[in-house]
Amino acid sequence: MRILVRSILTCMTAILFLCLDFSTPASVFTLEARSSGPTGFLKVNTEPEGASLEVDSGEKGMSPAILEVPAGPRKIKLSKDGYRFESKEVVVPAEGIVRVQVKLSPLSSSSPASTVREGRGKDQAEMVLIPGGESVREAGEGRFKKVVLKPFWIDKVEVTNAQYARFMQETNHPKPAYWDDPAFNQPQLPVVGVSWADASAYARWAGKRLPSEGEWVMAAGGEDRRTFPWGSSWGADRCNSTGSQDGFEGPAPVGKFPLGASPYGVMDMAGNVWEWLAYEPSPDASPDSGTRIGKGGSWANSQEQARISSKAKGNVTLSDCIIGFRCAMDAD
């Protein structure tokens, strides 16, 4: 415990990084109006019931529901574990009623099916084959960006200290920060204290590369824009994040949270350690500034950072006890 506390204190700053049947019981919520202007009502029903309901990005309970909301255009988001994300845009009249009915589409029975193969790359890591498809990620201010991906492989778990030790032995690459700290250097813990350059060097040695943001999002949530790898609702026992409910005060051995697996069976994509991504020209990552992107949150972050949509920014030289990585490679 003393070692871990000392280690945490010495860590660097984290990376800047819907017609409703009136006979159906429904919860009634009031959405805080942004002004003292007129309001109207939304009556929302889903098939099946029990979908998480958000209006203008504010969580408002489960369907079926009756909501009093500010009059005007409203954005509705509906999500349920095992079903595809649905969204609607409606205009609520002052003192009027808008009825919304949505039939949620179940995820394809083939979506979770994936090919897992051991011994890929020089590090002999277990990797998961992710089928090609359309990856959708948030682009800020309620906008989404679609990217069409070819099939690719991605490490089932984050790169471990045991794997990184072999890389250092064969290449004489310098050891990362915290390598001599017992709180972080156990063989099955994810390697931490690695810069973007360190992660890239390992990937090249293994005959792989770092995943793109689109690939990472696809591997974490499939094509249905889910909030977390396992679905839409937070589960403190499904990943290693801040707090004691997950049973770990620091990083956890990789693969410890099977209930938190993605639709394809990829592990630890929420919490445990932030994961460096490949460089892609964007406002978030600049070659001139040396800025790079990380995804996934860490053991020291809250559920907000564990969302698939969350990202963090850091300089290529940044190394921290909450930063690690996993690798990807093109499909054969």
Stockholm file with secondary structure:
# STOCKHOLM 1.0

chainA/1-332         MRILVRSILTCMTAILFLCLDFSTPASVFTLEARSSGPTGFLKVNTEPEGASLEVDSGEKGMSPAILEVPAGPRKIKLSKDGYRFESKEVVVPAEGIVRVQVKLSPLSSSSPASTVREGRGKDQAEMVLIPGGESVREAGEGRFKKVVLKPFWIDKVEVTNAQYARFMQETNHPKPAYWDDPAFNQPQLPVVGVSWADASAYARWAGKRLPSEGEWVMAAGGEDRRTFPWGSSWGADRCNSTGSQDGFEGPAPVGKFPLGASPYGVMDMAGNVWEWLAYEPSPDASPDSGTRIGKGGSWANSQEQARISSKAKGNVTLSDCIIGFRCAMDAD
#=GR chainA/1-332 SS CHHHHHHHHHCCCCCBCCCCCTTSCCEEEECCCSSSSCEEEEEEEEESSCCEEEETTEEEEESSEEEEEESEEEEEEEECTTBCCEEEEEEECTTCEEEEEEECCBCCTTSSCCEEEEEETTTTEEEEEECCEEEEEEEETTEEEEEEECCEEEESSCCBHHHHHHHHHHHCCCCCTTTTCTTTCCTTSBCCSCCHHHHHHHHHHTTCBCCCHHHHHHHHHTTTTCSBTTBSSCCGGGSBCSSSTTSCSSCCCTTCCGGGCCTTCCCCCSBSSEEECCCCCBTTBCTTTTEEEEESCCTTSCHHHHSTTCEEEEETTCCCTTEECCCEEECC
#=GC SS_cons         CHHHHHHHHHCCCCCBCCCCCTTSCCEEEECCCSSSSCEEEEEEEEESSCCEEEETTEEEEESSEEEEEESEEEEEEEECTTBCCEEEEEEECTTCEEEEEEECCBCCTTSSCCEEEEEETTTTEEEEEECCEEEEEEEETTEEEEEEECCEEEESSCCBHHHHHHHHHHHCCCCCTTTTCTTTCCTTSBCCSCCHHHHHHHHHHTTCBCCCHHHHHHHHHTTTTCSBTTBSSCCGGGSBCSSSTTSCSSCCCTTCCGGGCCTTCCCCCSBSSEEECCCCCBTTBCTTTTEEEEESCCTTSCHHHHSTTCEEEEETTCCCTTEECCCEEECC
//
